[in-house]
Amino acid sequence: MSVYPETGQVLGLDGTHMASLALGKTHAVAISKQGYVYTWGLNNLNQCGRVEQAPVSSSVSPRRRGSVVVCEPSEHLFVKDIPSYCTQCGLCSARGSACPIPAFTRKTGTCSCGPGETPCLRCGLCRSCGESTQQRPAGDTPTRTHLAPARVSIVKAQQNVKVSSVSCGNFHTILLAADGTVFSFGSNCHGQLGTGDVRSKTDPQLVVLPQDVQVVQVAAGANHTVLRTSVGAVYTFGAHKMGQLLRPPEEDTYWHATPGRVPGFGPGCESFATWIGAVGDATLIHSHTALIHSEDVIDAQLVASKNDLFIFPRQVGKEYVAIRRKHGSFAHHQLGPAGLYTSWCLESRHDILWSYNAAEMRVQATSVHLATPKEAYGDRMDSLAFLRSPEWTVPLESPTHCSSTQLGISLLSCTYGAATISKGRLWNEKDFINSPEHGGSPTSGRSVVCRFESTGGGWGYSAHSIEAIQVKASKDVRLLGIGLYGGRGEYIAKIKLFRLPSDMSDEQCAEMLSESDETLYDCGQREAAALMLAQPVLMKANHWHVVSAKISGPSSDCGATGRRVVECDDVTFTFRNSAISNNGTDVNVGQIPELYYQVVSSSGEGVTSEDEKPDDYVNSRLFSSTSMDTVSPSAFLALLRVLDWALTRVFESQNEVDQRLWNTERAAATALIVMRILSRYVLLVYRPTGDTEEPSSSFADTVVLLHSALLTMFDRSSDCVQEENFALSIVLNEAIGLFVGISLCFMPSLHLLLCHLALAISSPIGHPLIAAVIGSIAKRDTLLDVFLNRTDFVRFPQLSKQLAEHFTMDNQRVETLTALPNILRFLYEKSFHETN
């Protein structure tokens, strides 16, 4: 191979534009933009796929006309000296066909082209001829073993074949035509040409495959070949001793020289090949595993919405499948025998899955929640479990119709959930920010213009196909990227953006504004994958721009019923056909369905900058994890009013039994949330550890009100605890837990501790205050100093003073009831005599 010294361009390829290039060990193959094949390099094993006869002058020396004695390949002797002409091919031993001396002036003997390598000093052959293992019979026309770049003719059914891709092994080449047929040429000593034998071939050979097989990718290893079909099957042939064919041997001697399918890939198997590669004696296959089969869907019960799909089998032992596109999840779950008698219904507005078991006549509602390991967070997730019930849900889709009470309860539950999650950090903040559901998608905060009203399918691609469309915007916008259809595997795309100088300018004169790297993408059917530019590009108003995309991969979906004019966000986009498009994309059908852009304001900045964000966005930022830890006395008072409202409805009774139960249960759940929020907020203000300054008297007033509300509830519940009131029992247990949780605030001094203990001792059997006081005492680290020595302590003086004012029991009675014998007798009776 020779090149121009000034430019480095390969001689023989002048004026030819190449689309792809592949290199073997001693040869090279290039594919032009027109699909023609060009080869050059060493051709001793037919690796160039063509044979050229060396021109022989009429003045051949008598020595060359007779029999030529050729040295063995290892016996040649070449030296650096003055070159001369080869006795076999007649070319210069140093420069071959690139010798500048005209052929008609060449004579026997030395060549005057300059210093270089001499022929073999023993037999007179140049190095290229000497490396050939075969001796040319006397009188035959010499053939060249080192070929300059030239086109290889590939003919099928008397028509020239257009080649889309190429792959080279050590000494063989595999070509993939645009129609899916495969050709091979080069060395065939291992059957790597796929012709069914190991005989040498001098021209390209058609690889015979089954009629229903369409190859979409080829790969050549050192001495073997790998093919991938459109349905994900893999075929191999060639050298097999290293196991690179991935299929067992057969009885036929040349089984490895015939294309054979690799087990485990393609139709009828669980895996489908999406990419193949071959390096040396290794074969690489990238595959996707089918998690759902047609037989699993035919006899199953399907429940679906636009974001979710559930597949419930009708056979015992099979798992049901849940696919949630919005959450990006695919999961299998055990259903059990109960699934045979269960019908399912998905209510997408509230994101609830309803089920009806006909055998047990039971209706259940299942809501979606974060599946966090229980052992990682303990009871914190259990405290949020009741929020998954349908009574707390609000519609996710418009239009929505909810009562003010329902919205208020939902807001209250969200406040509690946010406060709890903020405290526990139950999520990965980086993943949360970057997730598509929370604004982390490539197109979040951006505008999208779609130019198609419907979708189609079967849009194929060749090695040289280009999708392009012209677009003009009525305002200055920044183009962020485009959307491309996929849906049937993985694709590789490269996008470009041009600007036309004028409305009627030739697209060949367009100015390139941006070009992306080759990007691998995939997406679901009838969806568009977002391919973003490295930097936003300004599209000037009323200027025509050309958006082009070069796509390679399997056939994909396409757009249909295109619109020439589209209005979006007060911007009018006009589309028209592009001359660059050679694969059918135009205004009506094709690719490039979406453009992602950002409107530019008069100041030159995007309208979605921080200074111009809408009010609802700014207001939404007020509700954050930081605000959950900011507490004010007014917040306490508001929560206490809600608690009073809830407790009033828990204790009241109505004539209508169903309505009473409904109101009671909803009020009880509201009381639970309020008490848990109050527990968190009290401990935020009155921290049990540290030498912090005592909060103001306003906070002390709210704690006193909470203390009074709990004591009042304990007194009221003791009168009706014998009734079958499930809601009341739940609220009572939560109230006792609240009292125990913040007991350091209710008993911050020795006097208050003894007052509560005296109140519990004097209470009747079964009074809830007894459990609350005993639980509070059990939380303390030391009790001996308190009960024996009466060691005084005061944690919050202001709070202690205000709480002491609300106790009506005189100090003498407190001293009597809390004497050590009375305390021991009280604890003994509660521990051993009372079973409840």
Secondary structure, 3 states (H helix, E strand, C coil): CCECCCCCCECCCCCCCEEEEEECCCEEEEEECCCCEEEEEECCCCCCCCCCECCCCCCCCHHHHCCCCCCCHHHCCCCEECCEECCCCCCECCCECCCCCCHHHCCCCECCCCCEECCCCCCCCCHHHHCCCCCCCCCCCCECCEEEEEEECCEECCEECCEEEEEECCCEEEEEECCCCEEEEECCCCCCCCCCCCCCCCCCEECCCCCCCCEEEEEECCCEEEEEECCCCEEEEECCCCCCCCCCCCCCCCHHHCCEECCCECCCCCEEEEEEEEECCEEEEEEEECCCCHHHHHCCEEEECCCEEEEECCCCCCCEEEEECCCCEEEEECCCHHHHHEEEEEECCCCEEEEEECCCCEEEEEECCCCCCHHHHCHHHHCCHHHHCHHHCCCCCCCCCCCHHHHHHHHHHHHHHHHHHHHHCCCCHHHHHHCHHHCCCCCCCCEEEECEEEEEEEECCCCCCCEEEEEEECCCEEEEEEEEECCCCCEEEEEEEEECCCCCCCHHHCEEEEECCCEEECCCCCCEEEEEEEEEEEECCCCCEEEEEEEECCCEEEEEEECCEEEECCEEEEEECCCCCCCCCCCCCECCCEEEEEEECCCCCECCCHHHCCHHHHHHCCCCHHHHCCCCHHHHHHHHHHHHHHHHHHHCCCCCHHHHHHHHHHHHHHHHHHHHHHHHHHHHHCCCCCCCCCCCHHHHHHHHHHHHHHHHHHHHHHHHCCCCCHHHHHHHHHHHHHHHHCHHHHCCEHHHHHHHHHHHHCCCCCCHHHHHHHHHHHCCCCCHHHHHHCCCCECCHHHHHHHHCCCCCCHHHHHHHCCHHHHHHHHHHHHHHCCC
